[in-house]
Amino acid sequence: MSAIYELVRDAVRNGRPLATVTVLAGGPVGAKLAVTPDGQTFGDLGDSNLTAQAVQAALPLLAQGDTQAITLASGATVFIESFVPPPTLFMVGGVHISIALAALAKVVGFRTVVIDAREAFATGERFAHVDELVVAWPDEALAGRLDARSSVAVLTHDPKLDDPALRVALRSPARYIGALGSPKTHARRLERLVAEGFTAEELARIHGPIGLPIGAKTPEEIALSILAQVVQVARRGKPA
C-alpha cells in the first residue's frame, strides 16, 4: 500500500499523470492499484479479471483528469482517482486577447502557454504572467505537446501562423480547438484545410468564430467568451 502512495507522491511532484483504483465493494475491499496513461499497473487487486476491468475504466477517466466511483461489469465497485498536472491552454499569437486570456485562464487553474514567431509580439514584458512563452512557429512549438487535456486558441488572424497551428491541433487529441475570425474568414480557412485533405468531421472540431456568443467587443470580453467556451467543452458530458 505504501508503495502506491509513494508512486502518487512522485507523480504529483514530477507532473506525471497517474490514477489510483481502490476497491470499495464486491472484491477485496481496500485493495489498491495504480495505473499510468499507457496502461501500466502497479499493485494488485487480487484478481486478473478485476484488474483488467479496473484498468479499462481508469484510462478514460485519467485522460480527462476525472475522479469517480464506478461499478464494473464484475459487480465490484471501485473508486478511481486521477492525479494529473493542470490542463494547458495554448494561445497562438501574442496579441491583446492572449494577454487577457492568459490572466483569466490562470485564475481557473490552467497552465498557460503563448506561442508566436514574431519577436515583437512575444515579449517578456507583455507576457510576464504566463507559464511559458515560446518564440517559434506554431507547428514547431505545438508538435508532440498536445494531449486530451490540451486546449488550443488560435488568435493571430494570419493564415501563415493560424493554419500551421490548426494542422497540428487537428491531428492531435486536443479536447478544444478554437480560431479567431469572422464567419467569412472561418469559411475561407475551412476551404484551405479541405484542400489539404482534412475531412468535414475533422474540421467540425474547430470552434470558429471562437468563443461563446456573448456580444463581446473588447479584448477582455473576447477572452472571457473564449475561456467560457473552453470550460464548457471540458465539462460537457461530465456528471454534475
C-alpha positions in Angstrom: 0.0 0.0 0.0 2.8 2.4 0.9 4.4 1.8 -2.5 1.2 3.1 -4.2 1.3 6.3 -2.1 5.0 6.8 -3.0 4.0 6.5 -6.7 1.3 9.1 -6.2 3.7 11.5 -4.5 6.3 11.0 -7.1 3.8 11.5 -9.9 2.4 14.7 -8.4 5.9 16.1 -7.7 7.0 15.5 -11.3 3.8 16.4 -13.1 3.1 12.9 -14.4 -0.5 11.7 -14.8 -1.4 8.7 -12.6 -4.7 7.1 -11.5 -5.4 5.0 -8.4 -8.1 2.4 -8.2 -9.5 1.4 -4.8 -11.9 -1.5 -4.3 -15.0 -0.3 -2.3 -17.2 -3.4 -2.6 -17.7 -6.7 -4.4 -14.0 -7.6 -4.2 -11.0 -7.3 -1.9 -12.1 -4.1 -0.1 -9.3 -1.6 0.2 -7.1 -3.2 -2.4 -5.3 -0.6 -4.5 -3.9 -0.3 -8.0 -2.0 2.5 -9.7 -2.5 3.0 -13.5 -0.4 5.1 -15.9 -1.7 6.6 -19.1 -0.1 3.8 -21.2 -1.9 1.1 -19.1 1.0 0.0 -16.9 -0.2 -1.1 -13.5 1.4 -1.2 -10.0 -0.2 -3.1 -7.2 -2.6 -5.9 -7.1 -6.4 -6.2 -6.9 -6.1 -10.0 -6.3 -7.9 -11.0 -9.5 -6.7 -10.6 -13.1 -10.2 -10.1 -14.5 -11.0 -7.4 -11.9 -7.7 -5.7 -12.6 -8.3 -5.7 -16.4 -11.8 -4.1 -15.9 -10.4 -1.6 -13.5 -7.7 -0.5 -15.9 -10.2 -0.2 -18.8 -12.4 2.0 -16.6 -9.4 4.1 -15.3 -7.8 5.0 -18.6 -10.6 7.3 -20.0 -11.0 9.0 -16.6 -7.3 9.6 -16.3 -7.2 11.1 -19.8 -9.8 13.6 -18.7 -8.4 14.1 -15.2 -11.7 12.9 -13.6 -12.3 11.2 -10.3 -15.3 8.9 -10.0 -16.8 5.7 -8.3 -17.7 3.1 -10.9 -19.4 -0.3 -10.7 -17.5 -2.7 -13.0 -19.0 -5.5 -15.1 -17.9 -8.0 -12.5 -20.2 -6.2 -9.9 -17.3 -4.7 -8.0 -17.4 -1.0 -7.1 -14.1 0.9 -7.4 -13.1 4.4 -6.7 -10.9 5.8 -9.4 -8.9 9.0 -8.5 -6.9 10.8 -11.1 -3.8 12.8 -10.3 -2.9 15.0 -13.2 -1.0 18.2 -13.9 -3.1 21.3 -14.7 -4.7 21.3 -18.1 -2.8 23.5 -20.6 -4.2 26.4 -22.7 -2.0 27.0 -25.7 -2.6 30.5 -27.2 -1.2 31.0 -30.7 -0.5 34.7 -31.2 1.0 37.2 -28.8 -2.0 39.6 -29.2 -4.0 41.7 -26.8 -6.6 38.9 -26.4 -3.9 36.5 -25.3 -2.8 38.9 -22.6 -6.3 38.9 -21.1 -7.0 35.2 -21.8 -3.8 34.0 -20.1 -4.7 36.0 -17.0 -8.2 34.7 -16.8 -7.1 31.1 -17.6 -4.6 31.1 -14.7 -7.4 32.1 -12.3 -9.4 28.9 -13.2 -6.4 26.6 -13.0 -5.0 26.3 -16.5 -1.3 26.2 -17.3 -0.8 28.9 -19.9 1.5 28.9 -23.0 1.7 31.7 -25.5 3.3 30.9 -28.9 4.3 33.4 -31.6 7.1 33.5 -34.1 7.0 37.3 -34.1 9.5 38.5 -31.5 7.9 42.0 -31.4 4.7 40.4 -30.1 6.1 37.6 -27.9 7.9 39.7 -25.4 8.5 39.0 -21.7 7.2 42.5 -20.9 3.8 41.7 -22.4 3.6 38.1 -21.1 5.3 38.1 -17.8 2.2 36.4 -16.3 2.2 33.3 -18.5 3.8 30.0 -17.5 5.6 29.6 -20.8 6.4 32.0 -23.7 7.6 30.3 -26.9 9.1 32.3 -29.8 8.7 29.8 -32.6 6.4 28.9 -35.5 3.3 27.4 -34.1 3.5 24.0 -35.8 7.0 23.5 -34.4 6.1 24.7 -30.9 2.9 22.5 -30.7 4.3 19.3 -32.2 4.1 16.5 -29.7 2.8 18.6 -26.9 -1.0 18.3 -27.2 -2.9 15.7 -25.3 -6.6 15.1 -24.4 -6.5 17.8 -21.7 -5.0 20.5 -24.0 -6.9 23.4 -25.4 -5.7 25.5 -28.4 -6.8 29.0 -29.1 -5.6 30.3 -32.5 -5.7 34.1 -32.3 -3.3 35.7 -34.8 -5.9 36.2 -37.6 -2.9 35.4 -40.0 -3.1 32.2 -42.1 0.7 32.0 -42.1 0.5 31.3 -38.4 -3.0 30.1 -37.8 -3.2 27.4 -40.5 0.0 25.5 -39.3 -1.2 25.6 -35.7 -4.6 24.2 -36.8 -3.0 21.4 -38.8 -1.1 20.2 -35.7 -4.1 20.6 -33.4 -6.5 18.7 -35.7 -4.1 15.8 -35.8 -3.9 15.7 -32.0 -6.3 14.5 -29.3 -6.7 18.1 -28.0 -10.1 18.5 -26.5 -10.6 22.1 -27.6 -9.6 23.9 -30.8 -10.8 27.4 -31.5 -9.8 30.0 -34.1 -10.4 33.8 -34.2 -12.1 35.3 -37.2 -15.4 36.3 -38.7 -17.7 33.7 -40.3 -16.4 34.7 -43.7 -12.8 34.4 -42.6 -13.5 31.0 -41.0 -15.2 29.7 -44.2 -12.1 30.6 -46.2 -10.0 28.9 -43.5 -12.0 25.7 -43.8 -11.7 25.8 -47.6 -7.9 25.9 -47.3 -7.9 23.0 -44.9 -10.3 20.9 -47.0 -7.9 21.4 -49.9 -5.2 19.9 -47.7 -7.2 16.8 -47.1 -9.0 17.4 -43.8 -12.5 15.9 -43.6 -15.7 17.7 -42.6 -15.7 15.6 -39.4 -12.2 16.7 -38.5 -12.9 20.4 -39.3 -16.1 20.3 -37.1 -13.7 20.2 -34.1 -12.7 23.8 -34.7 -14.8 26.4 -32.8 -15.0 29.2 -35.2 -15.6 32.0 -34.8 -14.0 31.3 -31.4 -15.8 31.9 -28.1 -19.4 31.8 -26.9 -21.7 34.4 -28.5 -22.0 36.9 -25.6 -21.7 40.0 -27.7 -18.0 40.5 -26.7 -16.3 43.6 -28.1 -13.1 44.4 -26.1 -10.1 42.0 -25.9 -11.0 41.3 -22.3 -14.6 40.4 -23.2 -13.5 38.2 -26.1 -11.0 36.5 -23.8 -13.9 35.8 -21.4 -16.0 34.3 -24.2 -13.2 32.1 -25.2 -12.4 30.8 -21.7 -16.1 30.2 -21.1 -16.2 28.0 -24.3 -13.1 26.1 -23.3 -14.6 25.3 -19.9 -17.9 24.4 -21.5 -16.2 21.9 -23.8 -14.2 20.5 -20.9 -17.3 20.0 -18.8 -19.7 18.8 -21.5 -21.0 15.3 -20.8 -19.5 15.1 -17.3 -21.5 14.3 -14.3 -22.8 17.4 -12.4 
